[in-house]
Amino acid sequence: MVQVYGRHATRSGTVPPGGDFSTTFPATENPISEGGVWTNGSGDWNPMQTGSGNAYATATNPTQFDDNLAHLSGFAANQYIEGVVHRAGGYSPADPHEIELLLRCLATASDTRGYEILLNSDGGSDIVRWNGPRGDFTVLSWTGSGAGGVANGDVFRAEISGGVIVVKKNTVQIMTVTDSTWATGNPGIGSFMRGNGNVLASMGWQSIVAADL
C-alpha cells in the first residue's frame, strides 16, 4: 500500500530509498504512525501524536526527562530535518514548552540516543546529546546566536554531516557544534514540558521534511 504524506509517497512502514520524506500530519493519530514510518518513544519515554494538522506531545513531563519523541528510519548518517513551527496565538506558558528536532536518533524502551535540537516558548535553544538511559544527556557547547524567539510559522532546519551539526532558522544559521559520538541513526521530532500552564496541542510542528544530505 502506498500512502502519501505531504508531497512524497512512501510504502507502509518504510521511508523511500534516499531517505526522502515529508508530511503535513493530515491524520489524527495517537501515537503518530503514518503507515508505520514513525518509531515512537516508549517505556522510559513518551510518544508523539497528531491532530488538526500538527504533531505534538502526548504527555507532560513534571519530574523526569521522559521526553515525547518519534523518529523515522532508513536514513544515511548525513541527514537533515526541517520543521515548520505550530504555536497557538497568545500561548506563553509559565514554564517553557520545548519542541525538538532530532538527528541520528535511535529509541528503545530503555535506551534512546542521538542529538536533540531544542527550541522553547521563551525563545531559548540548545543542542543536546542524548547518551542512552533516561536522564543521561550532555548539553553541547555550540556557537551562534541561538533561536532568539520561536513563533508560529518559523522554519527550523537541523542537519548533520560527519560530526558537524548546523541549525538554521528561516534559512539563517543560528547554531553549530561538532560532536562525533553518534555516527548513525535517524531524524525525528520531540517535545518536553513541565506541566505548569502547558497545553499539549498549543506548540508543536505543522510539517516536517527529512532527507539524506
ROGUTOR-110585 format. One line per 5 residues: their letters; for each residue z negated, y, x of N, C-alpha, C. Coordinates in nm, 2 decimals. Atoms other than C-alpha are relative to their C-alpha. Last residue first. Layout:
a = Z,Y,X,Z,Y,X,Z,Y,X  ...
END
This chain:
ldaav = -0.06,-0.10,-0.08,-0.26,1.50,2.24,0.11,-0.05,0.09  0.01,0.02,-0.15,-0.34,1.24,1.98,0.07,0.12,0.06  -0.11,0.07,-0.07,-0.38,1.36,1.62,-0.03,-0.02,0.15  0.04,0.06,-0.12,-0.62,1.50,1.36,0.12,-0.07,0.06  -0.11,0.05,-0.07,-0.57,1.74,1.07,-0.05,-0.06,0.13
isqwg = 0.01,0.05,-0.14,-0.85,1.81,0.83,0.14,-0.05,0.05  -0.11,0.09,-0.05,-0.88,1.99,0.50,-0.03,-0.03,0.15  -0.10,0.00,0.10,-1.14,2.19,0.29,0.12,-0.10,0.04  -0.14,-0.01,-0.05,-1.43,2.10,0.52,0.10,-0.01,-0.12  -0.07,0.12,-0.04,-1.80,2.15,0.44,0.14,0.03,0.05
msalv = -0.06,-0.02,-0.13,-2.05,2.40,0.30,0.06,-0.13,0.05  -0.03,-0.14,-0.03,-2.17,2.45,-0.05,0.06,0.03,0.13  -0.14,-0.03,0.02,-2.15,2.09,-0.15,0.04,0.14,0.03  -0.09,0.09,-0.07,-2.48,1.98,0.00,0.14,0.05,-0.01  -0.07,0.07,0.11,-2.68,2.28,-0.11,0.11,-0.08,0.06
ngngr = -0.13,0.05,-0.02,-2.94,2.40,0.15,0.06,-0.07,-0.13  -0.11,-0.09,0.06,-3.23,2.61,0.04,0.14,-0.05,0.02  0.07,-0.12,0.05,-3.47,2.44,0.28,0.10,0.10,-0.05  0.03,0.01,0.14,-3.30,2.10,0.31,-0.07,0.11,-0.06  0.14,0.04,0.02,-3.30,2.05,0.69,-0.04,0.00,-0.14
mfsgi = 0.08,-0.11,0.06,-2.92,2.05,0.73,-0.14,-0.05,-0.02  0.15,0.01,-0.02,-2.66,1.84,0.91,-0.07,0.12,-0.06  0.08,-0.11,0.06,-2.28,1.78,0.86,-0.15,-0.03,0.02  0.14,0.03,0.03,-2.01,1.56,1.00,-0.06,0.12,-0.06  0.07,-0.12,0.06,-1.64,1.52,1.07,-0.14,-0.04,-0.03
gpngt = 0.07,0.01,0.12,-1.43,1.28,1.29,-0.06,0.13,-0.05  0.04,-0.12,0.06,-1.21,1.22,1.59,-0.07,-0.02,-0.14  -0.09,-0.05,0.10,-1.21,0.88,1.76,-0.05,0.14,-0.06  0.06,-0.03,0.13,-1.35,0.70,2.06,0.10,0.08,-0.09  -0.07,0.05,0.11,-1.28,0.65,2.43,-0.08,0.04,-0.13
awtsd = -0.15,0.01,-0.03,-1.37,0.80,2.76,0.08,-0.04,-0.11  -0.07,0.09,0.10,-1.73,0.91,2.69,0.15,0.01,0.02  0.08,0.12,0.04,-1.94,1.04,2.98,0.07,-0.09,-0.09  -0.08,0.12,-0.01,-1.67,1.27,3.13,-0.08,-0.13,-0.04  0.10,0.11,0.00,-1.81,1.61,3.04,0.08,-0.13,-0.01
tvtmi = -0.05,0.13,-0.06,-1.63,1.94,3.10,-0.11,-0.10,0.00  0.10,0.07,-0.09,-1.71,2.24,2.87,0.07,-0.12,0.06  -0.06,0.10,-0.08,-1.51,2.50,2.67,-0.11,-0.06,0.08  0.10,0.08,-0.08,-1.60,2.74,2.39,0.08,-0.11,0.08  0.14,-0.05,0.01,-1.43,3.02,2.19,-0.10,-0.08,0.08
qvtnk = 0.09,0.08,-0.07,-1.05,2.98,2.24,-0.14,0.06,0.00  0.06,-0.06,-0.11,-0.86,3.18,1.98,-0.10,-0.09,0.06  -0.09,0.01,-0.11,-0.63,2.99,1.74,-0.05,0.06,0.13  -0.12,-0.08,0.04,-0.83,3.08,1.43,0.09,0.03,0.12  0.02,-0.05,0.13,-1.14,2.95,1.61,0.12,0.09,-0.03
kvviv = -0.06,-0.13,0.04,-1.08,2.73,1.91,-0.03,0.04,-0.14  0.01,-0.03,0.14,-1.28,2.46,2.09,0.06,0.14,-0.03  -0.03,-0.14,0.04,-1.19,2.31,2.42,-0.01,0.01,-0.15  0.01,-0.03,0.14,-1.34,1.99,2.57,0.03,0.15,-0.02  0.01,-0.14,0.04,-1.23,1.88,2.92,0.00,0.02,-0.15
ggsie = 0.14,-0.03,0.03,-1.31,1.53,3.04,-0.02,0.14,-0.05  0.08,0.03,-0.11,-0.96,1.40,3.02,-0.15,0.02,-0.03  -0.10,0.06,-0.09,-0.82,1.59,2.74,-0.06,-0.03,0.13  0.05,0.05,-0.13,-1.05,1.68,2.45,0.12,-0.07,0.07  -0.09,0.10,-0.07,-0.97,1.89,2.15,-0.07,-0.04,0.13
arfvd = 0.07,0.06,-0.11,-1.17,2.08,1.88,0.09,-0.10,0.07  -0.06,0.11,-0.06,-1.00,2.31,1.63,-0.08,-0.04,0.13  0.05,0.04,-0.13,-1.16,2.54,1.39,0.07,-0.12,0.05  -0.06,0.13,-0.06,-0.98,2.72,1.11,-0.06,-0.02,0.14  -0.01,0.00,-0.15,-1.18,2.98,0.91,0.06,-0.14,0.04
gnavg = -0.14,-0.01,-0.05,-1.11,2.96,0.54,0.02,0.01,0.14  -0.09,0.08,0.08,-1.47,3.03,0.42,0.15,0.03,0.05  -0.04,-0.04,0.13,-1.65,3.19,0.70,0.09,-0.09,-0.07  -0.07,0.11,0.06,-1.84,3.08,1.01,0.03,0.03,-0.15  -0.02,0.00,0.14,-1.96,3.35,1.24,0.08,-0.11,-0.05
gagsg = 0.01,-0.13,0.04,-1.96,3.43,1.61,0.01,0.02,-0.15  -0.07,-0.02,0.13,-1.82,3.09,1.69,-0.01,0.14,-0.05  0.06,0.06,0.11,-1.92,3.09,2.06,0.07,0.04,-0.13  0.06,-0.09,0.09,-1.81,3.35,2.31,-0.08,-0.07,-0.11  -0.08,-0.07,0.10,-1.73,3.12,2.60,-0.08,0.08,-0.10
twslv = -0.03,-0.14,-0.02,-1.89,2.87,2.83,0.09,0.05,-0.11  -0.13,-0.05,0.02,-2.05,2.53,2.75,0.01,0.15,0.04  0.00,-0.14,-0.04,-2.37,2.39,2.89,0.14,0.06,0.00  -0.08,-0.03,-0.12,-2.39,2.07,2.69,0.01,0.15,0.03  -0.07,-0.12,0.02,-2.67,1.99,2.45,0.07,0.04,0.13
tfdgr = 0.00,-0.10,-0.10,-2.76,1.63,2.51,0.08,0.12,-0.04  -0.11,-0.09,-0.02,-2.85,1.38,2.25,-0.02,0.10,0.11  -0.03,-0.01,-0.14,-3.08,1.09,2.18,0.13,0.07,0.01  0.09,-0.09,-0.07,-3.23,1.15,1.83,0.03,0.01,0.15  0.03,-0.12,0.07,-3.06,0.84,1.68,-0.10,0.09,0.07
pgnwr = 0.11,0.01,0.10,-2.96,0.60,1.95,-0.02,0.13,-0.07  0.01,0.13,0.05,-2.62,0.64,2.12,-0.11,0.00,-0.11  0.01,0.11,-0.10,-2.58,0.93,2.36,-0.02,-0.14,-0.05  0.09,0.10,0.06,-2.45,1.20,2.13,0.00,-0.12,0.09  -0.04,0.14,-0.02,-2.31,1.48,2.34,-0.10,-0.09,-0.06
vidsg = 0.11,0.09,-0.02,-2.35,1.83,2.19,0.06,-0.14,0.03  -0.07,0.13,-0.03,-2.12,2.13,2.19,-0.11,-0.09,0.05  0.04,0.07,-0.12,-2.28,2.43,2.02,0.09,-0.12,0.02  -0.09,0.11,-0.04,-2.23,2.69,1.76,-0.05,-0.06,0.12  0.02,0.07,-0.13,-2.43,2.95,1.57,0.10,-0.11,0.02
gdsnl = -0.09,-0.04,-0.10,-2.29,3.17,1.29,-0.01,-0.06,0.14  0.05,-0.12,-0.06,-2.59,3.15,1.06,0.10,0.06,0.11  -0.01,-0.11,0.10,-2.41,2.90,0.84,-0.05,0.13,0.05  0.10,-0.01,0.11,-2.37,2.66,1.13,0.02,0.13,-0.08  -0.03,-0.14,0.05,-2.09,2.53,1.35,-0.10,0.02,-0.11
lieyg = 0.07,-0.05,0.12,-2.15,2.21,1.55,0.02,0.15,-0.02  -0.01,-0.14,0.00,-1.90,2.05,1.79,-0.06,0.05,-0.13  0.01,-0.08,0.13,-2.02,1.70,1.83,0.02,0.14,0.03  0.02,-0.15,-0.02,-1.91,1.47,2.12,0.00,0.07,-0.14  -0.11,-0.09,0.00,-1.94,1.09,2.11,-0.04,0.14,0.02
rtdsa = -0.02,-0.08,-0.12,-2.20,0.82,2.04,0.14,0.08,-0.01  -0.11,-0.09,0.03,-2.35,0.65,1.74,0.02,0.09,0.12  -0.05,-0.07,-0.12,-2.57,0.35,1.78,0.12,0.08,-0.03  0.11,-0.03,-0.09,-2.79,0.18,1.52,0.04,0.08,0.12  0.12,-0.03,0.07,-2.57,0.15,1.21,-0.12,0.04,0.09
talcr = 0.05,0.12,0.07,-2.25,0.18,1.41,-0.14,0.03,-0.06  0.12,0.01,0.07,-2.05,0.48,1.50,-0.03,-0.14,-0.05  0.01,0.13,0.05,-1.79,0.56,1.76,-0.13,-0.02,-0.06  0.12,0.05,0.07,-1.69,0.92,1.82,0.02,-0.15,-0.03  0.03,0.13,-0.06,-1.44,1.03,2.08,-0.13,-0.06,-0.06
lllei = -0.10,0.06,-0.10,-1.45,1.38,1.93,-0.05,-0.12,0.06  0.04,0.10,-0.09,-1.64,1.51,1.62,0.12,-0.05,0.09  -0.12,0.07,-0.04,-1.61,1.83,1.42,-0.04,-0.10,0.11  -0.03,0.05,-0.14,-1.93,1.94,1.26,0.14,-0.06,0.01  -0.11,0.09,0.02,-2.08,2.14,0.97,0.05,-0.04,0.14
ehpda = -0.10,0.03,-0.10,-2.43,2.28,1.00,0.12,-0.09,-0.06  -0.07,0.12,0.05,-2.64,2.44,0.73,0.11,-0.02,0.10  -0.14,0.02,-0.02,-2.89,2.68,0.88,0.06,-0.13,-0.05  -0.02,0.07,-0.12,-3.23,2.71,0.71,0.15,-0.02,0.03  0.11,-0.04,-0.09,-3.29,2.98,0.46,0.00,-0.07,0.13
psygg = 0.13,0.07,0.02,-2.95,2.92,0.30,-0.10,0.04,0.10  0.07,-0.04,-0.12,-2.67,3.19,0.30,-0.14,-0.07,-0.01  0.08,0.11,-0.05,-2.40,3.09,0.05,-0.07,0.04,0.13  0.14,-0.04,0.00,-2.27,3.41,-0.10,-0.10,-0.10,0.05  0.02,-0.15,0.00,-1.93,3.26,-0.19,-0.15,0.03,0.00
arhvv = 0.01,-0.07,0.14,-1.92,2.89,-0.12,-0.04,0.14,0.02  0.13,-0.06,0.02,-1.81,2.78,0.23,-0.01,0.08,-0.13  0.04,-0.04,0.14,-1.53,2.55,0.30,-0.14,0.05,0.00  0.14,-0.01,0.06,-1.40,2.56,0.65,0.00,0.02,-0.15  0.02,-0.13,0.07,-1.05,2.45,0.75,-0.13,0.00,-0.07
geiyq = 0.05,-0.01,0.13,-1.05,2.17,1.01,-0.01,0.14,-0.06  0.00,-0.14,0.04,-0.87,2.07,1.33,-0.04,0.00,-0.15  0.03,-0.01,0.14,-0.92,1.75,1.52,-0.01,0.15,-0.04  0.06,-0.12,0.06,-0.78,1.68,1.86,-0.03,-0.02,-0.14  -0.02,-0.02,0.14,-0.71,1.39,2.09,-0.05,0.14,-0.04
naafg = -0.03,-0.14,0.01,-0.69,1.26,2.45,0.04,0.03,-0.15  0.12,-0.07,-0.06,-0.86,0.91,2.44,0.02,0.16,-0.01  0.00,0.00,-0.15,-0.59,0.78,2.21,-0.12,0.08,0.04  -0.05,-0.12,-0.08,-0.67,0.74,1.84,0.00,-0.03,0.15  -0.13,0.02,-0.05,-0.69,0.42,1.63,0.06,0.11,0.08
slhal = -0.02,0.10,-0.10,-0.98,0.51,1.41,0.14,-0.01,0.05  -0.12,0.07,0.02,-1.12,0.79,1.19,0.01,-0.11,0.11  -0.11,-0.02,-0.10,-1.47,0.92,1.18,0.12,-0.09,-0.03  -0.11,0.09,0.03,-1.74,0.99,0.92,0.11,0.02,0.11  -0.12,0.01,-0.08,-2.07,1.16,0.96,0.10,-0.10,-0.05
nddfq = -0.11,0.06,0.08,-2.39,1.28,0.79,0.12,0.00,0.09  -0.12,-0.07,0.05,-2.65,1.34,1.06,0.08,-0.08,-0.10  -0.09,0.10,0.07,-2.97,1.14,1.09,0.12,0.07,-0.06  -0.14,-0.04,-0.04,-3.14,1.36,1.35,0.10,-0.10,-0.06  -0.06,0.08,-0.10,-3.48,1.32,1.17,0.14,0.05,0.03
tpnta = 0.09,0.03,-0.12,-3.72,1.54,0.97,0.07,-0.07,0.12  0.12,-0.08,-0.01,-3.55,1.71,0.67,-0.08,-0.02,0.13  0.06,0.07,-0.12,-3.20,1.57,0.70,-0.13,0.07,0.03  0.06,-0.09,-0.09,-3.02,1.65,0.37,-0.08,-0.08,0.10  0.15,-0.01,-0.01,-2.80,1.39,0.22,-0.04,0.11,0.09
tayan = 0.06,0.08,0.11,-2.44,1.31,0.11,-0.15,0.02,0.00  0.10,0.09,-0.03,-2.27,1.58,0.33,-0.05,-0.08,-0.13  0.13,-0.06,-0.02,-1.94,1.75,0.26,-0.10,-0.12,0.01  0.08,0.11,-0.05,-1.56,1.69,0.23,-0.14,0.07,0.04  0.08,-0.02,-0.12,-1.38,1.93,0.00,-0.07,-0.12,0.05
gsgtq = -0.09,-0.04,-0.11,-1.11,1.92,-0.27,-0.06,0.03,0.13  -0.05,-0.13,0.02,-1.35,1.93,-0.56,0.09,0.05,0.12  0.00,-0.05,0.14,-1.53,1.63,-0.43,0.06,0.14,-0.01  -0.10,-0.10,0.04,-1.56,1.43,-0.11,-0.01,0.03,-0.15  -0.06,0.02,0.13,-1.85,1.24,0.06,0.11,0.11,-0.03
mpnwd = -0.06,-0.12,0.06,-1.98,1.19,0.41,0.05,-0.04,-0.14  -0.14,-0.01,0.02,-2.21,0.90,0.52,0.04,0.14,-0.05  -0.05,-0.01,0.14,-2.56,0.91,0.66,0.15,0.02,-0.01  -0.08,-0.12,0.03,-2.71,0.79,0.99,0.04,0.00,-0.15  0.08,-0.11,-0.04,-2.98,0.54,1.10,0.07,0.14,-0.03
gsgnt = 0.12,0.03,-0.07,-2.82,0.27,0.90,-0.08,0.12,0.03  0.08,0.10,0.07,-2.48,0.40,0.81,-0.12,-0.03,0.07  0.13,0.02,-0.05,-2.24,0.68,0.91,-0.08,-0.09,-0.09  0.11,-0.09,0.03,-1.90,0.63,0.77,-0.12,-0.03,0.08  0.12,0.08,-0.03,-1.58,0.48,0.92,-0.12,0.10,-0.02
wvgge = 0.13,-0.06,-0.06,-1.29,0.65,0.75,-0.10,-0.10,0.02  -0.03,-0.06,-0.14,-0.93,0.51,0.71,-0.13,0.06,0.06  0.06,0.08,-0.10,-1.03,0.27,0.42,0.02,0.06,0.14  -0.07,0.12,-0.03,-0.79,0.39,0.16,-0.05,-0.08,0.12  -0.14,-0.03,-0.01,-0.92,0.75,0.16,0.08,-0.12,0.04
sipne = -0.07,0.12,-0.04,-1.28,0.63,0.22,0.15,0.03,0.03  -0.14,-0.02,-0.02,-1.54,0.90,0.18,0.07,-0.12,0.05  -0.04,-0.08,-0.11,-1.87,0.77,0.06,0.15,0.02,0.01  0.13,0.01,-0.07,-1.90,0.87,-0.21,-0.03,-0.14,0.03  0.04,0.13,-0.06,-1.54,0.95,-0.32,-0.14,0.02,0.06
tapft = 0.15,-0.01,0.00,-1.38,1.22,-0.54,-0.05,-0.13,0.04  0.07,0.09,0.09,-1.01,1.23,-0.44,-0.15,0.03,0.00  -0.04,-0.01,0.14,-0.78,1.50,-0.31,-0.09,-0.08,-0.09  0.11,0.06,0.08,-0.95,1.54,0.03,0.02,0.01,-0.15  0.06,-0.11,0.07,-0.69,1.78,0.18,-0.10,-0.05,-0.10
tsfdg = 0.04,0.02,0.14,-0.59,1.52,0.44,-0.05,0.13,-0.06  0.06,-0.12,0.06,-0.42,1.49,0.77,-0.04,-0.03,-0.14  0.06,0.01,0.13,-0.34,1.21,1.02,-0.04,0.14,-0.05  -0.04,-0.12,0.07,-0.13,1.14,1.33,-0.05,-0.01,-0.14  0.12,-0.07,0.05,-0.29,0.89,1.56,0.02,0.13,-0.07
gppvt = 0.00,-0.13,-0.05,0.03,0.80,1.74,-0.12,0.08,-0.05  -0.02,0.00,-0.14,0.09,0.50,1.52,0.01,0.14,0.05  -0.14,0.03,-0.05,-0.03,0.57,1.17,0.00,0.00,0.15  -0.06,-0.13,-0.03,-0.41,0.56,1.09,0.14,-0.03,0.06  -0.04,-0.03,-0.13,-0.53,0.24,0.93,0.05,0.14,0.01
gsrta = 0.09,0.05,-0.11,-0.73,0.11,0.64,0.05,0.03,0.14  0.14,0.01,0.04,-0.46,0.15,0.37,-0.08,-0.06,0.12  0.02,0.13,0.07,-0.13,0.24,0.53,-0.15,-0.01,-0.01  0.08,0.09,-0.08,-0.10,0.62,0.61,-0.01,-0.14,-0.08  0.02,0.12,0.07,0.14,0.89,0.49,-0.08,-0.10,0.10
hrgyv = -0.03,0.12,-0.07,0.11,1.24,0.62,-0.03,-0.12,-0.08  -0.14,0.01,-0.01,0.12,1.57,0.44,0.05,-0.12,0.08  -0.06,-0.12,-0.07,-0.22,1.60,0.29,0.15,-0.03,0.01  0.11,-0.10,-0.01,-0.34,1.25,0.21,0.06,0.12,0.07  -0.03,-0.13,-0.06,-0.07,1.00,0.11,-0.11,0.09,-0.02
qvm = 0.06,-0.11,0.07,-0.13,0.63,0.04,0.02,0.13,0.08  0.00,-0.12,-0.07,0.09,0.34,0.13,-0.06,0.11,-0.08  0.00,-0.12,0.09,0.00,0.00,0.00,0.00,0.12,0.09
END
